[in-house]
Each structure stands twice: as C-alpha cells, then as structure tokens.
Amino acid sequence: MTRITAAALLGISGLILAGCRQDMHDQPKFIPLRMSDFFADKRSARPMVEGTVARGQLKEDTYFYTGKIGTQEGDVMPFPVTADVLARGQQRYNIYCSPCHSELGDGNGMIVQRGLRRPPSYHTDRLRKAPIGHFFDVMTNGFGAMPDYATQIPVADRWAISAYIRALQLSQNAQQADVPAGMQVVPESQLTSTVPATNTPGSGATEPPKQVKGGETK
Ligand code: HEC
C-alpha cells in the first residue's frame, strides 16, 4: 500500500515538474538573427529607430569633441584650465609628444635626434598664433606626416595637452609684463648692485678657507 502511494506521489510530482519545464522551454522568443514570418522582411532583429544613439556616444558638446566652431578651429578651452589640468597635460605631453617634439617643444625629440623626420618647433610665430583648437585637431585627426592620437589619448586629455603646449609656448616667449606684480624676478645685474654681497647665494654661507702657515700643517 505505502509503496503504491509513494509511486503515485513520485509520478504526480514528476508530471508537475515536467509541466513547469514545458512552459520555460517553449516560450515564444527569437534567438539572435533567427528568421521570422511575422515581419515582411523575414528578419526577427529589427533595424534601429532613426536617430538611435548608443549609450555614452551622444557627443552633444560638438566643440569638446572636434575643437571646431563650424569649420573654424576654436580658440577657447571647453573647460577651465586649473593647475591639475596643466599637470595632467604636462604628464601626457611628456609621454606621447616629447619623443618627437622634445620636452621643450622645439621639435628636437630623442627619435628626431636618431633620424626621424623633424616636426616644426612650437615656438614659431605661426604656431604661437594658431588657435588652441588647432593643437586639439592635430592630435584628433593627424597632420601631414604626423599620425593622429585619437585612440591613444582620450578627448579631455587632448585638451589638457593643448593647454600645456600653450604654457610651453609662453615659457619660451614670456615678457616681464606677463608675470604678476610682486612675482617678477629681479634681473641679476640689479641683484648684485642693490643687495649686499654677503647676502647673495653662494657667497656668505661659508667662510673663506683659513690660511695655514707652512710649519703647522706638517
Ligand atoms: C612620431 C613623432 C611624433 C609624435 C610622437 C608627435 N608628433 Fe606632432 N608632428 C610630427 C611631425 C613629423 C610633424 C610635422 C608634420 C608635417 O608637417 O607633415 C608634427 C607636427 C605637429 C604639429 C604642427 C602642426 C602644424 O600646424 O604645423 C603639432 C601642433 C603637433 N605635431 C602636435 C603634437 C602633439 C600634441 C603630440 C602628442 C600628442 C605630437 N604632435 C606627437 C611628429 C610627431
């Protein structure tokens, strides 16, 4: 008797379980690229709605991504230049650009010294006057013999490098008037004439060596 009950229970639960499985297996769905009779073109995968934008690819801020206003290279940074931005730009510049352009930007980088084609110096009138968007554009699309760096350098870093190149240019072509009041360096000629000699670096700290009389040293 108990055996029959047990067998019946087993049979019933088996049926119930099988019933559950059946629905899961036969649900109406298309696996990727499977044919369909439902749509006229027989494709189950539907074309994208016009104007669909993939996540993270909206690129709404055109200037940030192209450096251009219309077809013209722009001359403004798309975000504020802080000390952090410049430090980042310097670090990225030294990694990606200095091998050819040199850390100074004069075009005399290490692989140029070993024979690669020499790029122009950044310290020419033409490139000093070039809008900042030009540097961004050169990195984004390449320029003549120079390949683009769009895949290696993210957009914000390309701007940081552009800002740093501006700083490099200023560093090689600065006037006294560019320095904020109170931070101007006094020219050396004035230093020696107005400051007492004992206060100038290197002269006051150590006493002149004492004269040793001939007999005392030996
Ligand atoms: C492999 C060497 C090499 C590297 C690395 C390199 N450049 Fe250049 N770059 C060149 C050469 C060569 C030219 C000259 C191209 C020409 O005139 O055909 C050039 C030209 C330029 C110019 C001048 C464009 C003009 O208007 O004349 C700029 C600006 C510039 N590069 C920026 C950069 C920046 C920024 C980086 C780093 C992201 C970089 N380059 C990395 C080789 C290089």
Residues whose N, C-alpha, C, O or C-beta is under 5 A from the ligand:
A	BS01	HEC	Y96 C97 C100 R117 R118 P119 P120 F135 V138 M139 F143 G144 A145 M146 Y149
